[in-house]
Amino acid sequence: MRAAKGARGRSRTCFVERFMSGMQENSVVAWRGKATGYPRLAPFSPSEVYPEYIYGETSAEANPVYEAIRGCFHTARLDAANFGLTEWNPLAELIHPGESVLLKPNMVHQRHPRDPEGWRYVITHGSVIRAVADYVWKAVGTKGKIILADAPQTDASFSEMTRLLGLDAIRDFYLERGLSFELIDLRQEEWIRTDQSPSISGRPVNSWIIPVPDTTTERIMTPA
């Protein structure tokens, strides 16, 4: 267990498990903060201007998710020498200027069978995507590209999840700044449920009322 200092001297507890895989060292980082919910105001800009943040726009709403993503990168010691500086680029060793990066979130379904707000903890929240994407842009630069893609359940609505997660607002935020950000539904088809009973076009040739005898009072004759 190790405590990492966040912005403005606030400490957060992080757990780092390190293990060896052949000649390559891998790190698994988890972040524990005080927040119990996600921010609601898309496009989920940070609530404070960090030294490496290049867009200027901040959110009036607290954004602990952005702080958590940033804290995980710091705890993993990515570009540790430049942390706290404008030049800090935690993903620079993984991706490079001009590259295209695919972000694959967890987009299952926009509805939870038992909880109307269940989508908030079933699919990847837009605030997580925005924070990660900002640091991807830091690495790929203005000539790079981000593609956000997934294949939800066939009966799910990709457009509705895009709206709920604020992905359309995130896309517009980047496009307004001349950055290439694309949303792609990887499914070949989407099933749409209809609860309607459409009328059959055309008119019948004729109609008759056919009386049906009540078998409890009518005597039914059978051949001998």
C-alpha positions in Angstrom: 0.0 0.0 0.0 1.3 3.5 -0.8 -0.1 7.0 -0.4 0.2 9.3 -3.3 -0.1 13.1 -3.1 -2.8 14.4 -5.4 -3.4 18.0 -6.5 -3.3 20.6 -3.8 -1.6 18.3 -1.4 -4.6 16.0 -0.8 -3.6 12.4 -0.2 -5.3 9.4 -1.7 -4.6 5.7 -0.9 -3.5 3.6 -3.8 -2.8 -0.1 -3.9 -0.1 -1.2 -6.4 0.5 -4.8 -7.1 3.5 -5.6 -9.1 4.3 -8.9 -10.7 6.8 -10.2 -13.3 5.7 -11.7 -16.6 8.8 -13.0 -18.3 11.2 -10.1 -18.8 8.4 -7.5 -18.7 7.2 -5.8 -15.5 3.5 -5.1 -15.3 1.7 -2.8 -12.8 -1.9 -3.0 -11.6 -3.1 0.2 -10.0 -6.3 0.9 -8.1 -7.4 4.3 -6.7 -9.4 4.8 -3.6 -11.0 8.2 -3.2 -13.9 9.7 -1.2 -16.3 10.2 -4.1 -19.3 7.8 -4.4 -20.7 8.9 -7.7 -19.9 10.0 -11.2 -20.1 13.7 -12.4 -23.2 14.5 -14.4 -22.2 17.4 -16.6 -20.9 16.4 -20.0 -18.3 16.7 -21.5 -16.8 16.0 -18.1 -13.9 18.5 -18.1 -11.7 18.5 -14.9 -12.9 20.7 -12.1 -9.4 22.2 -11.8 -6.6 23.1 -14.2 -3.8 20.6 -13.9 -0.4 21.7 -15.2 -0.5 19.3 -18.2 -4.1 20.1 -19.1 -4.1 22.0 -22.4 -7.8 22.8 -23.1 -8.4 25.4 -20.4 -12.1 24.6 -20.0 -13.1 23.4 -16.5 -16.3 22.1 -15.0 -18.2 23.9 -12.3 -19.0 20.4 -11.0 -16.5 18.4 -9.0 -14.9 15.7 -11.2 -13.3 13.1 -8.9 -13.1 10.6 -11.8 -10.6 12.8 -13.7 -8.6 13.1 -10.6 -8.6 9.3 -10.1 -7.5 8.6 -13.7 -4.7 11.2 -13.3 -3.8 9.7 -9.9 -3.6 6.2 -11.4 -1.2 7.3 -14.1 0.9 9.1 -11.5 0.9 6.1 -9.1 2.0 3.8 -12.0 5.0 6.2 -12.3 4.3 6.9 -16.0 6.6 9.7 -17.1 7.3 10.2 -13.4 10.1 12.7 -14.1 7.7 15.2 -15.6 4.7 14.9 -13.2 3.5 18.3 -12.1 4.9 20.0 -15.2 3.2 21.1 -18.5 5.2 18.4 -20.3 3.8 15.5 -18.3 2.7 12.9 -20.9 2.0 9.6 -19.1 1.1 7.6 -22.2 4.0 8.8 -24.3 5.9 5.4 -24.0 2.8 3.5 -25.1 1.5 5.6 -28.0 3.2 8.1 -30.3 2.4 11.3 -32.2 0.1 10.8 -35.3 -1.1 7.3 -34.3 -4.7 6.2 -34.3 -5.9 4.8 -30.9 -9.0 2.6 -30.4 -10.7 3.0 -27.1 -13.0 0.1 -26.3 -15.4 0.9 -23.4 -17.9 -1.5 -21.9 -21.2 -0.7 -23.6 -23.7 -3.5 -22.8 -27.2 -2.1 -22.6 -28.8 1.2 -21.7 -31.3 -0.4 -19.4 -30.9 -2.4 -16.2 -33.7 -4.9 -15.5 -34.1 -3.9 -11.9 -32.7 -0.4 -11.5 -33.6 2.6 -13.7 -30.2 4.2 -12.8 -28.4 0.9 -13.2 -26.7 1.9 -16.4 -24.4 4.1 -14.4 -22.6 1.2 -12.9 -23.0 -1.3 -15.8 -21.5 0.5 -18.7 -18.3 2.6 -18.8 -19.1 6.1 -17.7 -18.4 9.0 -20.0 -16.2 10.8 -17.4 -13.8 7.8 -17.4 -13.6 7.9 -21.2 -13.1 11.7 -21.3 -10.2 11.6 -18.8 -8.4 8.7 -20.6 -9.0 10.4 -24.0 -7.4 13.7 -22.8 -4.2 11.8 -22.0 -4.3 9.9 -25.3 -4.6 13.2 -27.1 -1.6 14.4 -25.2 0.4 11.5 -26.6 -0.9 11.4 -30.2 -1.1 15.1 -30.8 -3.4 17.0 -33.2 -2.5 14.7 -36.1 -3.6 11.6 -34.3 -7.0 10.0 -34.1 -9.2 8.4 -31.5 -11.9 5.8 -32.4 -14.3 4.8 -29.7 -16.0 1.6 -30.6 -17.9 -1.3 -29.1 -20.5 -4.0 -29.9 -23.3 -3.8 -27.4 -26.1 -6.4 -27.1 -28.1 -6.6 -30.3 -31.3 -5.3 -28.6 -29.4 -2.3 -27.2 -29.5 1.2 -28.6 -26.1 2.6 -29.4 -27.5 6.1 -29.9 -29.2 6.0 -26.5 -26.1 4.9 -24.7 -24.2 7.6 -26.5 -26.6 10.2 -25.2 -26.7 8.7 -21.6 -22.9 8.6 -21.4 -22.4 12.0 -22.8 -20.3 10.6 -25.7 -21.8 13.0 -28.2 -20.8 16.0 -26.0 -17.3 14.6 -25.7 -17.1 14.1 -29.5 -18.3 17.6 -30.1 -15.8 19.0 -27.6 -12.9 17.5 -29.5 -14.2 18.2 -33.0 -14.6 21.9 -32.0 -10.9 21.9 -31.3 -10.0 20.3 -34.6 -9.4 16.8 -33.3 -10.5 13.6 -34.9 -12.8 11.6 -32.6 -15.1 9.0 -34.1 -17.9 6.9 -32.5 -18.4 3.5 -34.1 -21.1 0.8 -33.5 -19.3 -2.5 -34.3 -22.5 -4.5 -34.6 -23.9 -5.5 -38.0 -27.5 -5.0 -36.9 -29.6 -3.5 -34.1 -32.8 -5.1 -33.0 -35.7 -2.7 -32.4 -38.6 -3.7 -30.2 -42.0 -2.4 -31.2 -45.0 -2.6 -28.9 -47.5 -1.6 -31.5 -50.2 -3.6 -33.4 -50.2 -2.1 -36.9 -53.4 -2.3 -38.9 -53.4 -4.4 -42.0 -53.8 -2.2 -45.1 -56.8 -2.8 -47.5 -60.4 -3.7 -46.9 -62.0 -7.2 -46.5 -64.2 -8.4 -49.3 -67.1 -8.9 -46.8 -67.8 -10.0 -43.3 -70.4 -12.2 -41.5 -71.4 -12.8 -38.0 -71.5 -16.6 -37.3 -73.5 -17.7 -34.2 -71.7 -20.3 -32.2 -74.0 -22.6 -30.1 -73.5 -22.8 -26.3 -72.4 -26.3 -25.7 -73.7 -26.2 -22.2 -77.3 -25.8 -23.3 -77.4 -27.1 -26.8 -77.8 -30.8 -27.5 -75.0 -32.0 -29.8 -76.1 -34.7 -32.2 -73.6 -37.4 -33.1 -74.1 -40.0 -35.8 -75.2 -43.5 -34.6 
